[in-house]
């Protein structure tokens, strides 16, 4: 069984930065692609960013392009989300997810194999 564990959330002022981490207990064909999603109060969970462990393919939601960067450390089985120029509207619970294909994470609804427990990000104005 694969487990995903997020960390790095917290409270930050608008314009600030945070880095989220997601550790993946093991890499399998069902975790070839990793992604970040977020869910704000009263809203549906939405796609933020995704990548593949192998190769340079990445994808971003338009709302975070140019501000967020997704990256990975294969040696540590860890995916990161570097968030800069944070805005109050970025406030949400951020979830890590894994799937066999990056498109599965981008499509609506996403087709994910695993989810993390989530980490809260709060951006104050």
MMTF fields as JSON, N, C-alpha, C and O atoms, coordinates in Angstrom:
{
  "mmtfVersion": "1.0.0",
  "mmtfProducer": "UNKNOWN",
  "numBonds": 499,
  "numAtoms": 500,
  "numGroups": 125,
  "numChains": 1,
  "numModels": 1,
  "chainsPerModel": [1],
  "groupsPerChain": [125],
  "chainIdList": ["A"],
  "bondAtomList": [4, 2, 8, 6, 12, 10, 16, 14, 20, 18, 24, 22, 28, 26, 32, 30, 36, 34, 40, 38, 44, 42, 48, 46, 52, 50, 56, 54, 60, 58, 64, 62, 68, 66, 72, 70, 76, 74, 80, 78, 84, 82, 88, 86, 92, 90, 96, 94, 100, 98, 104, 102, 108, 106, 112, 110, 116, 114, 120, 118, 124, 122, 128, 126, 132, 130, 136, 134, 140, 138, 144, 142, 148, 146, 152, 150, 156, 154, 160, 158, 164, 162, 168, 166, 172, 170, 176, 174, 180, 178, 184, 182, 188, 186, 192, 190, 196, 194, 200, 198, 204, 202, 208, 206, 212, 210, 216, 214, 220, 218, 224, 222, 228, 226, 232, 230, 236, 234, 240, 238, 244, 242, 248, 246, 252, 250, 256, 254, 260, 258, 264, 262, 268, 266, 272, 270, 276, 274, 280, 278, 284, 282, 288, 286, 292, 290, 296, 294, 300, 298, 304, 302, 308, 306, 312, 310, 316, 314, 320, 318, 324, 322, 328, 326, 332, 330, 336, 334, 340, 338, 344, 342, 348, 346, 352, 350, 356, 354, 360, 358, 364, 362, 368, 366, 372, 370, 376, 374, 380, 378, 384, 382, 388, 386, 392, 390, 396, 394, 400, 398, 404, 402, 408, 406, 412, 410, 416, 414, 420, 418, 424, 422, 428, 426, 432, 430, 436, 434, 440, 438, 444, 442, 448, 446, 452, 450, 456, 454, 460, 458, 464, 462, 468, 466, 472, 470, 476, 474, 480, 478, 484, 482, 488, 486, 492, 490, 496, 494],
  "bondOrderList": [1, 1, 1, 1, 1, 1, 1, 1, 1, 1, 1, 1, 1, 1, 1, 1, 1, 1, 1, 1, 1, 1, 1, 1, 1, 1, 1, 1, 1, 1, 1, 1, 1, 1, 1, 1, 1, 1, 1, 1, 1, 1, 1, 1, 1, 1, 1, 1, 1, 1, 1, 1, 1, 1, 1, 1, 1, 1, 1, 1, 1, 1, 1, 1, 1, 1, 1, 1, 1, 1, 1, 1, 1, 1, 1, 1, 1, 1, 1, 1, 1, 1, 1, 1, 1, 1, 1, 1, 1, 1, 1, 1, 1, 1, 1, 1, 1, 1, 1, 1, 1, 1, 1, 1, 1, 1, 1, 1, 1, 1, 1, 1, 1, 1, 1, 1, 1, 1, 1, 1, 1, 1, 1, 1],
  "groupList": [{"groupName": "UNK", "atomNameList": ["N", "CA", "C", "O"], "elementList": ["N", "C", "C", "O"], "formalChargeList": [0, 0, 0, 0], "bondAtomList": [1, 0, 2, 1, 3, 2], "bondOrderList": [1, 1, 2], "singleLetterCode": "X", "chemCompType": "L-PEPTIDE LINKING"}],
  "groupTypeList": [0, 0, 0, 0, 0, 0, 0, 0, 0, 0, 0, 0, 0, 0, 0, 0, 0, 0, 0, 0, 0, 0, 0, 0, 0, 0, 0, 0, 0, 0, 0, 0, 0, 0, 0, 0, 0, 0, 0, 0, 0, 0, 0, 0, 0, 0, 0, 0, 0, 0, 0, 0, 0, 0, 0, 0, 0, 0, 0, 0, 0, 0, 0, 0, 0, 0, 0, 0, 0, 0, 0, 0, 0, 0, 0, 0, 0, 0, 0, 0, 0, 0, 0, 0, 0, 0, 0, 0, 0, 0, 0, 0, 0, 0, 0, 0, 0, 0, 0, 0, 0, 0, 0, 0, 0, 0, 0, 0, 0, 0, 0, 0, 0, 0, 0, 0, 0, 0, 0, 0, 0, 0, 0, 0, 0],
  "groupIdList": [1, 2, 3, 4, 5, 6, 7, 8, 9, 10, 11, 12, 13, 14, 15, 16, 17, 18, 19, 20, 21, 22, 23, 24, 25, 26, 27, 28, 29, 30, 31, 32, 33, 34, 35, 36, 37, 38, 39, 40, 41, 42, 43, 44, 45, 46, 47, 48, 49, 50, 51, 52, 53, 54, 55, 56, 57, 58, 59, 60, 61, 62, 63, 64, 65, 66, 67, 68, 69, 70, 71, 72, 73, 74, 75, 76, 77, 78, 79, 80, 81, 82, 83, 84, 85, 86, 87, 88, 89, 90, 91, 92, 93, 94, 95, 96, 97, 98, 99, 100, 101, 102, 103, 104, 105, 106, 107, 108, 109, 110, 111, 112, 113, 114, 115, 116, 117, 118, 119, 120, 121, 122, 123, 124, 125],
  "secStructList": [7, 7, 7, 3, 3, 3, 3, 7, 7, 3, 3, 3, 3, 6, 6, 7, 7, 3, 3, 3, 3, 3, 3, 3, 1, 7, 7, 7, 4, 4, 4, 1, 3, 3, 3, 3, 3, 3, 3, 7, 6, 6, 1, 7, 7, 3, 3, 3, 3, 3, 3, 3, 1, 1, 1, 1, 7, 3, 3, 3, 7, 6, 6, 6, 6, 6, 6, 3, 3, 3, 3, 3, 3, 4, 4, 4, 6, 3, 3, 3, 3, 3, 3, 7, 1, 7, 7, 4, 4, 4, 7, 3, 3, 3, 3, 3, 3, 3, 3, 1, 1, 2, 2, 2, 2, 2, 1, 1, 1, 7, 7, 7, 1, 3, 3, 7, 7, 7, 3, 3, 3, 3, 3, 3, 7],
  "xCoordList": [0.844, 0.0, 0.883, 1.818, 0.577, 1.33, 0.735, -0.485, 1.584, 1.134, 1.809, 2.996, 1.025, 1.526, 1.398, 0.38, 2.425, 2.408, 2.884, 4.029, 2.0, 2.333, 2.86, 2.559, 3.644, 4.102, 4.455, 4.591, 4.602, 5.072, 4.026, 4.348, 2.785, 1.769, 1.942, 2.767, 1.156, 1.24, 0.561, -0.183, 0.827, 0.259, 1.331, 2.444, 0.997, 1.955, 1.209, 0.02, 1.893, 1.279, 1.26, 2.07, 0.346, 0.262, 1.605, 2.247, 2.0, 3.298, 4.424, 5.522, 4.148, 5.16, 5.269, 4.643, 6.087, 6.368, 6.252, 6.448, 5.931, 5.92, 6.37, 6.202, 6.939, 7.269, 6.612, 6.849, 5.794, 5.152, 5.958, 6.587, 5.928, 6.605, 5.613, 4.676, 5.82, 4.98, 5.893, 6.518, 5.962, 6.74, 5.884, 4.752, 6.419, 5.713, 6.409, 7.618, 5.649, 6.264, 6.97, 7.967, 6.487, 7.19, 6.724, 5.583, 7.641, 7.334, 6.944, 7.688, 5.763, 5.26, 4.668, 4.677, 4.159, 3.51, 2.276, 1.856, 1.706, 0.517, 0.854, -0.045, 2.157, 2.571, 3.55, 4.383, 3.456, 4.354, 4.222, 5.189, 3.048, 2.792, 2.336, 1.588, 2.791, 2.444, 1.877, 2.275, 0.943, 0.338, -0.088, -0.136, -0.393, -0.945, -2.315, -2.543, -3.214, -4.558, -4.818, -4.087, -5.853, -6.23, -7.736, -8.447, -8.195, -9.624, -9.834, -9.427, -10.473, -10.812, -12.187, -12.976, -12.482, -13.78, -14.926, -14.949, -15.87, -17.039, -16.81, -17.717, -15.608, -15.302, -14.884, -14.538, -14.921, -14.487, -12.959, -12.271, -12.467, -11.027, -10.6, -11.264, -9.482, -9.033, -7.572, -6.782, -7.234, -5.876, -4.977, -5.384, -3.737, -2.76, -1.561, -1.223, -0.929, 0.277, 0.549, 0.082, 1.313, 1.65, 2.951, 3.378, 3.576, 4.778, 4.904, 4.155, 5.851, 6.199, 7.549, 8.41, 7.724, 9.003, 10.126, 11.239, 9.836, 10.84, 10.47, 9.321, 11.443, 11.175, 10.921, 10.969, 10.65, 10.515, 9.096, 8.874, 8.144, 6.761, 6.215, 6.28, 5.676, 4.981, 3.702, 3.56, 2.794, 1.551, 1.125, 1.342, 0.515, 0.081, -1.307, -1.691, -2.043, -3.281, -2.943, -1.923, -3.787, -3.519, -3.379, -2.611, -4.111, -4.127, -2.808, -2.578, -1.935, -0.676, 0.548, 1.672, 0.356, 1.489, 2.324, 1.799, 3.641, 4.543, 4.766, 5.671, 3.95, 4.105, 4.486, 5.254, 3.953, 4.215, 5.13, 5.078, 5.962, 6.84, 6.787, 6.997, 6.508, 6.518, 7.848, 8.351, 8.405, 9.675, 9.712, 8.826, 10.75, 10.829, 12.274, 13.193, 12.448, 13.728, 13.519, 12.973, 13.954, 13.696, 14.396, 13.857, 15.574, 16.323, 15.556, 15.697, 14.753, 13.979, 12.517, 11.733, 12.131, 10.71, 9.826, 8.753, 10.267, 9.558, 9.283, 10.138, 8.089, 7.67, 7.463, 6.983, 7.826, 7.721, 6.796, 6.619, 6.224, 5.487, 5.993, 5.679, 6.781, 7.285, 6.255, 5.919, 5.762, 4.698, 5.224, 5.594, 5.259, 5.731, 4.616, 3.608, 4.808, 3.817, 2.419, 1.464, 2.319, 1.042, -0.023, 0.258, -1.243, -2.39, -3.404, -3.407, -4.256, -5.286, -6.129, -6.571, -6.352, -7.157, -6.439, -7.035, -5.167, -4.458, -4.737, -4.32, -5.432, -5.761, -6.61, -7.651, -6.153, -6.845, -6.114, -5.017, -6.739, -6.031, -5.408, -6.094, -4.119, -3.395, -3.167, -2.703, -3.505, -3.397, -2.404, -2.325, -1.667, -0.797, -1.546, -2.33, -1.31, -1.981, -1.025, -0.045, -1.334, -0.502, -1.386, -2.498, -0.864, -1.58, -0.568, 0.626, -1.057, -0.148, 0.235, 1.284, -0.609, -0.387, -0.62, -1.53, 0.193, 0.036, -1.299, -1.89, -1.796, -3.084, -4.215, -5.208, -4.071, -5.099, -5.255, -6.335, -4.18, -4.246, -4.803, -5.404, -4.606, -5.035, -6.513, -7.201, -6.999, -8.382, -9.358, -9.045, -10.539, -11.618, -12.763, -13.309, -13.146, -12.525, -11.206, -11.009, -10.321, -9.04, -9.237, -10.189, -8.321, -8.331, -7.064, -5.996, -7.202, -6.043, -6.082, -7.146, -4.895, -4.794, -4.62, -5.08, -3.961, -3.687, -3.793, -3.519, -4.203, -4.261, -3.508, -3.452, -2.941, -2.394, -3.489, -4.639, -3.127, -4.117, -4.378, -5.359, -3.531, -3.719, -2.941, -2.666, -2.59, -1.915, -2.506, -2.718, -2.769, -3.449, -2.459, -1.379, -2.847, -2.107, -3.065, -4.143, -2.662, -3.468, -2.652, -1.558, -3.195, -2.513, -3.321, -4.476, -2.723, -3.416, -3.161, -2.098, -4.163, -4.044, -3.44, -3.269],
  "yCoordList": [-1.191, 0.0, 1.247, 1.359, 2.168, 3.407, 4.436, 4.556, 5.166, 6.256, 7.551, 7.578, 8.623, 9.956, 10.806, 10.759, 11.579, 12.403, 13.802, 13.996, 14.783, 16.177, 16.845, 16.43, 17.879, 18.729, 20.093, 20.256, 21.068, 22.376, 23.465, 24.618, 23.132, 24.167, 25.105, 24.872, 26.174, 27.129, 28.43, 28.529, 29.425, 30.76, 31.688, 31.732, 32.428, 33.351, 34.6, 34.538, 35.715, 36.949, 36.98, 36.329, 37.727, 37.893, 38.391, 39.268, 37.804, 38.123, 37.215, 37.234, 36.43, 35.538, 34.232, 34.036, 33.335, 32.055, 30.9, 31.065, 29.74, 28.499, 27.378, 27.466, 26.332, 25.151, 23.936, 23.625, 23.267, 22.046, 20.845, 20.873, 19.791, 18.547, 17.403, 17.41, 16.426, 15.226, 14.016, 13.825, 13.214, 11.995, 10.836, 10.664, 10.046, 8.89, 7.637, 7.481, 6.742, 5.595, 4.656, 4.037, 4.531, 3.751, 4.146, 4.559, 4.006, 4.349, 3.088, 2.108, 3.136, 2.017, 2.563, 3.772, 1.684, 2.148, 2.997, 3.805, 2.816, 3.588, 4.95, 5.725, 5.253, 6.565, 7.236, 8.035, 6.915, 7.522, 9.039, 9.739, 9.541, 10.982, 11.423, 10.721, 12.582, 13.161, 14.55, 15.27, 14.907, 16.217, 16.84, 16.187, 18.111, 18.867, 19.392, 19.875, 19.284, 19.824, 20.687, 20.614, 21.499, 22.28, 22.405, 22.336, 22.591, 22.757, 23.853, 23.739, 24.919, 26.034, 25.781, 25.01, 26.421, 26.217, 26.522, 27.571, 25.604, 25.816, 25.627, 25.848, 25.22, 25.032, 23.593, 22.847, 23.222, 21.896, 21.832, 22.84, 20.614, 20.419, 20.714, 20.3, 21.435, 21.815, 21.459, 21.403, 21.22, 20.899, 22.117, 23.244, 21.873, 22.948, 22.714, 23.567, 21.558, 21.275, 19.782, 19.055, 19.324, 17.906, 17.719, 18.582, 16.569, 16.211, 14.687, 13.971, 14.217, 12.806, 12.623, 13.5, 11.474, 11.206, 11.176, 11.626, 10.65, 10.549, 11.521, 11.562, 12.302, 13.254, 14.652, 14.891, 15.558, 16.962, 17.498, 18.704, 16.612, 17.078, 17.649, 17.02, 18.851, 19.472, 20.123, 20.384, 20.374, 21.041, 21.912, 21.563, 23.051, 23.991, 24.517, 24.653, 24.806, 25.545, 26.979, 27.51, 27.608, 28.98, 29.917, 30.878, 29.64, 30.541, 30.562, 31.472, 29.591, 29.539, 29.638, 29.7, 29.655, 29.738, 30.977, 32.075, 30.774, 31.878, 32.159, 32.913, 31.561, 31.767, 30.477, 30.503, 29.364, 28.063, 27.233, 27.322, 26.432, 25.524, 24.142, 23.999, 23.139, 21.764, 21.124, 21.33, 20.35, 19.689, 18.373, 18.091, 17.561, 16.283, 15.925, 16.356, 15.128, 14.552, 13.041, 12.487, 12.383, 10.951, 10.166, 9.173, 10.593, 9.877, 9.861, 8.936, 10.886, 10.989, 10.625, 10.698, 10.232, 9.938, 11.095, 10.879, 12.308, 13.486, 14.468, 14.735, 14.988, 16.027, 17.314, 17.287, 18.427, 19.724, 20.657, 20.524, 21.59, 22.677, 23.968, 24.295, 24.691, 25.987, 27.039, 27.204, 27.746, 28.723, 30.105, 30.367, 30.981, 32.351, 33.336, 32.983, 34.562, 35.625, 35.153, 35.299, 34.598, 34.025, 35.097, 36.226, 34.711, 35.6, 34.999, 33.788, 35.831, 35.283, 34.197, 33.258, 34.317, 33.312, 31.976, 31.014, 31.908, 30.623, 29.836, 28.684, 30.444, 29.764, 28.526, 28.609, 27.387, 26.114, 24.998, 25.187, 23.848, 22.634, 22.076, 21.873, 21.836, 21.338, 19.832, 19.352, 19.113, 17.663, 17.197, 17.753, 16.195, 15.521, 14.316, 13.685, 13.997, 12.866, 12.155, 12.73, 10.895, 10.098, 9.344, 8.93, 9.177, 8.422, 7.814, 8.106, 6.961, 6.339, 7.255, 7.077, 8.231, 9.113, 10.554, 10.835, 11.469, 12.871, 13.407, 14.256, 12.935, 13.411, 13.044, 13.764, 11.933, 11.538, 12.56, 12.697, 13.279, 14.287, 15.606, 16.378, 15.855, 17.123, 17.097, 18.109, 15.957, 15.838, 16.15, 15.996, 16.591, 16.865, 15.887, 15.909, 15.037, 14.867, 14.117, 13.354, 14.321, 13.606, 12.128, 11.74, 11.309, 9.869, 9.574, 9.353, 9.576, 9.408, 8.049, 7.491, 7.535, 6.264, 6.466, 5.656, 7.539, 7.785, 9.275, 10.128, 9.558, 10.924, 10.998, 10.035, 12.154, 12.425, 12.958, 13.102, 13.25, 13.684, 15.186, 15.667, 15.918, 17.358, 18.176, 17.726, 19.384, 20.329, 21.712, 22.123, 22.424, 23.719, 24.818, 24.923, 25.63, 26.848, 28.019, 28.049, 28.976, 30.157, 31.386, 31.584, 32.215, 33.436, 34.62, 34.803, 35.41, 36.552, 37.796, 37.957, 38.667, 39.902, 41.029, 42.132],
  "zCoordList": [0.0, 0.0, 0.0, 0.793, -0.89, -0.987, -0.042, 0.069, 0.626, 1.487, 1.068, 0.744, 1.084, 0.789, 2.035, 2.726, 2.322, 3.532, 3.2, 2.79, 3.378, 3.119, 4.383, 5.502, 4.176, 5.275, 4.706, 3.493, 5.59, 5.17, 5.136, 4.849, 5.422, 5.444, 6.611, 7.495, 6.611, 7.71, 7.371, 6.395, 8.189, 8.027, 7.489, 8.013, 6.445, 5.843, 5.391, 5.079, 5.357, 4.886, 3.359, 2.7, 2.827, 1.378, 0.837, 1.414, -0.281, -0.859, -0.392, -0.949, 0.62, 1.169, 0.414, -0.627, 0.967, 0.304, 1.294, 2.498, 0.758, 1.515, 0.584, -0.632, 1.159, 0.382, 1.023, 2.19, 0.247, 0.688, 0.22, -0.838, 1.024, 0.666, 0.706, 1.504, -0.15, -0.151, -0.307, -1.351, 0.731, 0.686, 0.203, 0.657, -0.711, -1.254, -0.723, -0.893, -0.079, 0.602, -0.371, 0.002, -1.602, -2.616, -4.008, -4.214, -4.955, -6.332, -7.083, -7.121, -7.675, -8.466, -9.757, -9.985, -10.591, -11.822, -11.519, -12.347, -10.349, -9.992, -9.41, -9.08, -9.279, -8.767, -9.717, -9.288, -11.018, -11.996, -12.045, -12.346, -11.754, -11.768, -10.395, -9.714, -10.003, -8.71, -8.929, -9.844, -8.071, -8.244, -6.936, -5.893, -7.018, -5.893, -6.268, -7.377, -5.316, -5.427, -4.205, -3.217, -4.274, -3.104, -3.028, -4.031, -1.804, -1.574, -0.561, 0.595, -1.005, -0.134, 0.486, -0.061, 1.623, 2.257, 1.303, 0.66, 1.217, 0.386, -1.101, -1.903, -1.474, -2.896, -3.171, -2.256, -4.428, -4.812, -4.865, -5.027, -4.723, -4.828, -6.262, -7.213, -6.412, -7.744, -7.958, -7.016, -9.208, -9.607, -9.449, -9.73, -8.99, -8.848, -9.771, -10.592, -9.628, -10.411, -10.416, -9.539, -11.416, -11.499, -12.251, -13.019, -12.014, -12.753, -12.792, -12.128, -13.57, -13.589, -12.906, -12.965, -12.255, -11.619, -12.66, -12.388, -13.837, -14.896, -16.008, -16.448, -16.46, -17.514, -16.964, -15.758, -17.886, -17.503, -17.603, -17.499, -17.802, -17.979, -16.683, -15.627, -16.787, -15.667, -16.188, -17.383, -15.281, -15.633, -14.464, -13.304, -14.781, -13.756, -14.072, -15.233, -13.024, -13.19, -13.559, -13.119, -14.361, -14.786, -13.592, -13.637, -12.544, -11.384, -10.63, -9.832, -10.857, -10.117, -11.02, -10.522, -12.322, -13.243, -12.961, -12.779, -12.929, -12.669, -11.192, -10.835, -10.326, -8.879, -8.157, -7.195, -8.617, -7.986, -8.877, -10.104, -8.239, -8.966, -8.328, -7.123, -9.129, -8.652, -9.039, -10.143, -8.12, -8.388, -7.625, -6.818, -7.884, -7.173, -6.892, -7.588, -5.859, -5.485, -5.478, -4.523, -6.543, -6.67, -5.569, -5.08, -5.178, -4.142, -2.82, -2.019, -2.606, -1.362, -1.562, -0.616, -2.78, -3.07, -2.627, -2.063, -2.876, -2.378, -3.501, -4.346, -3.489, -4.424, -3.633, -2.5, -4.232, -3.567, -4.353, -5.564, -3.625, -4.254, -3.634, -2.489, -4.413, -3.98, -4.36, -5.533, -3.356, -3.584, -3.241, -2.097, -4.222, -4.05, -4.361, -4.974, -3.935, -4.179, -3.789, -4.551, -2.613, -2.177, -2.005, -1.604, -2.317, -2.226, -1.248, -1.027, -0.667, 0.229, -0.443, 0.22, -1.737, -2.439, -2.616, -3.1, -2.231, -2.228, -0.952, -0.828, -0.016, 1.23, 0.947, 0.294, 1.444, 1.184, 1.914, 2.439, 1.933, 2.307, 1.03, 0.028, 1.079, -0.08, 0.071, 1.105, -0.986, -0.986, -2.037, -3.133, -1.692, -2.632, -3.194, -2.484, -4.454, -5.083, -6.027, -6.5, -6.287, -7.188, -8.167, -7.841, -9.37, -10.38, -11.334, -11.26, -12.237, -13.181, -14.326, -14.945, -14.61, -15.753, -15.333, -14.553, -15.841, -15.482, -15.963, -15.295, -17.11, -17.61, -16.669, -16.577, -15.973, -15.007, -13.896, -13.322, -13.589, -12.539, -13.073, -12.326, -14.341, -14.944, -15.301, -15.175, -15.74, -16.192, -15.054, -13.874, -15.452, -14.501, -14.779, -15.882, -13.835, -12.529, -12.643, -13.589, -11.712, -11.759, -11.456, -10.78, -11.966, -11.676, -10.892, -11.462, -9.583, -8.708, -8.038, -7.77, -7.775, -7.074, -5.569, -4.765, -5.21, -3.799, -3.497, -4.341, -2.26, -1.742, -0.419, 0.345, -0.177, 1.142, 2.049, 1.633, 3.284, 4.268, 4.202, 4.77, 3.529, 3.373, 4.38, 5.492, 3.976, 4.864, 4.631, 3.49, 5.716, 5.625, 5.26, 5.843, 4.287, 3.928, 4.104, 3.509, 4.92, 5.163, 4.826, 5.355, 3.937, 3.517, 4.032, 3.648, 4.888, 5.454, 4.611, 4.011, 4.582, 3.775, 4.574, 4.054]
}
